[in-house]
Amino acid sequence: MANKVPIARLFERVGSELGTSSWITLDQARIDEFARCTGDHQWIHVDAARAARETPIGSTIAHGYLTLSLLAPSTFAILVDNVTVCQALTYGLEKVRFVAPVRAGKRVRNRIRLTDLEHKGGGRFLATTENTIEIEAEAKPALVATALALLME
């Protein structure tokens, strides 16, 4: 979607991939900051020495909710920034599955597919997307989530 298009043009894209976000590095500093913001200081996320000794993957991992939080900025980059909208609101999540852990230092990106678009009247459209957060050089994704966004013209 090189140029911004009206929201209604998205009906033509239902069932297709909208795009893939840029890579985002989930380094230890970002994981630690998320722990500070949320109060989730579980050692598997913030104690690199212990994680190296006591886990089968040998490192800390990003919080699942940190990974999930990447849906918002990546959806803006792929969907909202390419469509003529005056406002976009997160409407909810239908289904979230955490498939594989993201080791500290790994890069992830969101592959977004538009699965449904409903005209709600009054210039409002409800977009349903399937989001696959891929982990660079790994076979399994970090998560798969069905998300809903209310787009307004």
ZILIN-V111832 format. One record per residue. N is the residue number from 1. RES is the residue in three letters. PHI is phi as a letter, one per 20 degrees, with the letter a starting at -180 (999 if undefined). NEAR is the number of other ideal C-beta (glycine too) atoms within 12 Angstrom. D_CENTER is the distance of its C-alpha to the mean C-alpha in whole Angstrom. Layout:
BEGIN
N/RES/PHI/NEAR/D_CENTER ; N/RES/PHI/NEAR/D_CENTER
END
This chain:
BEGIN
1/MET/999/24/19 ; 2/ALA/f/7/21 ; 3/ASN/d/10/23 ; 4/LYS/f/17/21 ; 5/VAL/c/22/22 ; 6/PRO/f/20/23 ; 7/ILE/g/34/21 ; 8/ALA/g/21/23 ; 9/ARG/f/22/23 ; 10/LEU/f/36/20 ; 11/PHE/g/19/22 ; 12/GLU/f/15/23 ; 13/ARG/d/26/19 ; 14/VAL/g/23/19 ; 15/GLY/n/16/18 ; 16/SER/d/19/17 ; 17/GLU/f/21/14 ; 18/LEU/e/37/14 ; 19/GLY/q/28/12 ; 20/THR/c/24/10 ; 21/SER/f/30/9 ; 22/SER/f/20/11 ; 23/TRP/f/20/11 ; 24/ILE/c/30/10 ; 25/THR/e/21/13 ; 26/LEU/d/36/13 ; 27/ASP/e/22/16 ; 28/GLN/f/27/19 ; 29/ALA/f/17/19 ; 30/ARG/f/28/15 ; 31/ILE/f/39/16 ; 32/ASP/f/23/19 ; 33/GLU/f/20/18 ; 34/PHE/f/31/15 ; 35/ALA/g/26/18 ; 36/ARG/f/16/20 ; 37/CYS/f/15/18 ; 38/THR/d/19/18 ; 39/GLY/n/12/21 ; 40/ASP/e/20/20 ; 41/HIS/d/18/22 ; 42/GLN/g/22/22 ; 43/TRP/g/19/24 ; 44/ILE/f/29/21 ; 45/HIS/e/35/19 ; 46/VAL/d/29/22 ; 47/ASP/d/22/25 ; 48/ALA/f/25/25 ; 49/ALA/f/14/28 ; 50/ARG/f/16/28 ; 51/ALA/f/25/25 ; 52/ALA/f/19/27 ; 53/ARG/f/15/30 ; 54/GLU/d/15/29 ; 55/THR/d/21/26 ; 56/PRO/f/12/26 ; 57/ILE/e/22/23 ; 58/GLY/m/18/25 ; 59/SER/b/28/22 ; 60/THR/f/37/20 ; 61/ILE/c/36/16 ; 62/ALA/f/44/13 ; 63/HIS/f/33/13 ; 64/GLY/g/28/11 ; 65/TYR/f/25/10 ; 66/LEU/f/37/9 ; 67/THR/f/41/7 ; 68/LEU/f/34/5 ; 69/SER/f/32/6 ; 70/LEU/f/40/4 ; 71/LEU/g/39/2 ; 72/ALA/f/28/6 ; 73/PRO/f/24/7 ; 74/SER/f/34/6 ; 75/THR/f/41/7 ; 76/PHE/f/25/10 ; 77/ALA/f/24/11 ; 78/ILE/e/34/11 ; 79/LEU/d/41/12 ; 80/VAL/f/35/14 ; 81/ASP/f/22/15 ; 82/ASN/d/26/17 ; 83/VAL/c/34/18 ; 84/THR/f/23/21 ; 85/VAL/c/28/20 ; 86/CYS/e/17/22 ; 87/GLN/b/18/19 ; 88/ALA/c/30/16 ; 89/LEU/c/22/15 ; 90/THR/f/25/12 ; 91/TYR/d/25/14 ; 92/GLY/q/18/13 ; 93/LEU/c/24/11 ; 94/GLU/e/19/14 ; 95/LYS/b/18/13 ; 96/VAL/c/24/11 ; 97/ARG/c/21/12 ; 98/PHE/e/23/12 ; 99/VAL/e/22/13 ; 100/ALA/b/24/14 ; 101/PRO/f/32/14 ; 102/VAL/d/42/13 ; 103/ARG/f/32/16 ; 104/ALA/g/33/17 ; 105/GLY/n/24/17 ; 106/LYS/f/31/15 ; 107/ARG/d/26/13 ; 108/VAL/c/43/9 ; 109/ARG/b/32/8 ; 110/ASN/d/40/5 ; 111/ARG/d/31/8 ; 112/ILE/d/40/9 ; 113/ARG/c/27/12 ; 114/LEU/e/37/14 ; 115/THR/d/28/15 ; 116/ASP/a/24/17 ; 117/LEU/b/29/19 ; 118/GLU/d/22/21 ; 119/HIS/e/21/24 ; 120/LYS/d/19/24 ; 121/GLY/n/11/27 ; 122/GLY/m/10/28 ; 123/GLY/m/17/26 ; 124/ARG/d/23/23 ; 125/PHE/c/36/20 ; 126/LEU/d/28/18 ; 127/ALA/e/41/15 ; 128/THR/d/31/13 ; 129/THR/c/44/10 ; 130/GLU/d/32/10 ; 131/ASN/d/46/6 ; 132/THR/d/34/7 ; 133/ILE/e/44/6 ; 134/GLU/e/31/9 ; 135/ILE/d/33/12 ; 136/GLU/g/21/14 ; 137/ALA/m/13/18 ; 138/GLU/c/19/17 ; 139/ALA/f/10/17 ; 140/LYS/e/18/15 ; 141/PRO/f/28/11 ; 142/ALA/f/40/10 ; 143/LEU/b/35/8 ; 144/VAL/c/29/9 ; 145/ALA/b/37/8 ; 146/THR/e/26/10 ; 147/ALA/c/39/9 ; 148/LEU/c/30/12 ; 149/ALA/c/41/13 ; 150/LEU/e/28/16 ; 151/LEU/d/38/17 ; 152/MET/c/23/21 ; 153/GLU/e/23/23
END
